Amino acid sequence: MFYELRQYKVLPGKMDAWLELMEGEFIPFAVSHGMNITAAFRGEEDETVYVWMRRFESEAERERVDAAVYGSDTMKNDIGPRVSDVLAPDGHTVTRIVPTPASNTR
């Protein structure tokens, strides 16, 4: 089992639009296609910071879920094209992480 910690840079003044797109549309859509989204955060003081986490049991599960979500017509034709309106094009990082023995996320 592993997590992906995904941090995005939201364009200045676009956090409300990003939250509407991400949390109002993408997250419900992705969850309905099997994605396990465990957390989402916005910066407390920095309005350009958005962080979320996904959990997978295996690499095979990640590949299957990503294909179902990101390969869908909804993502390609509706949600995906609007992302560039609110996110910096080079402002994201994805880090794979695993829980330590003392973590309650195991």
N, C-alpha and C positions, 0 to 999 in steps of 0.2 A: 504494500500500500504506500502511496505517496501523494503529496499535495503539489499543486502549482501555486506559487505566490506571484500574482500578476499585478504590477504597478504601472499605471498609465499617467501621462501628463495631459491634463485637460487644458484646452485653450483658455486664455484669460476671459472671464465673463461668461463662460459656457458651461459651468458646473450644473446649473439647473437643467439645461437642455440635455447634458450627458446623463444625469440621473433619470430623467424622463425616458430616454432611449434605453439605457442599460437596465434600470430596475423596473421600468414600466413595461418594456417590451422584450429585450433580449433575455433577461433572467427567466421570466416565465416561459418563454419559448424554449430556451435551452434545457430547463428543468423538465419540461414536457417531453423532451427527446432523450432523457436519461442522464443529463449532466448533474453532478452533485456539487452544487455551489455552497460552500460552508460558511463563507463570511464575505462581507463587503464593507468598505470604509471610505470615508472622504477625509481629506486633511482638515485638522482642526483650525490651524492658522494659515496654511497654504491652500488657497482655493484651486490650485492646479493639480492636487494630488488625489488620485483614486486608486484604491488597492482592493483586490478581491482574491479569493482562494477557491480552487477546485480540488476535489479529492477523487482519486482513482484507486481501484484495487490492483490494477495491472496496466502495463503499457498497451496490451491488446484492448482493454476497456477504453483507454484514452483515445486510441485510434478509431475505435468503433463510434464512440460518442462524438468525437470531432467530425468524423465523416457525416454523421447524421445531422449535426447542427450546422457546421460551416459549409457543407456540401449541399445544403437544402436550397431550394428556390427562394424561400423566404429570406434567408441570410444573403444570398447572392443579389437578389433583386430589390429587397426592401430595407432590411436593417443595415446590412453592410455598407451600402453606398452613403448612408448618412453619418457613418462614423467619422469620416474625414472632416465633417463640418464642426466637430467638437473636440477631437483629439489631435495632439501634435503628431505629425507623421513619424518622427523618430523618437518619440518620448515614451517608450514602454520597455519594461524588462519583465522577463519570466524566469523565475527561479524554482527549480524542483527542490522540495524539502521533504524530509521524513521525520516523523515524531521520535523524540528521544524516549528512553524507557520510562521516565517520570511524567511524560505528557499525558494529559487526559484526552487527547485527540486520537489515541491509538484505536 
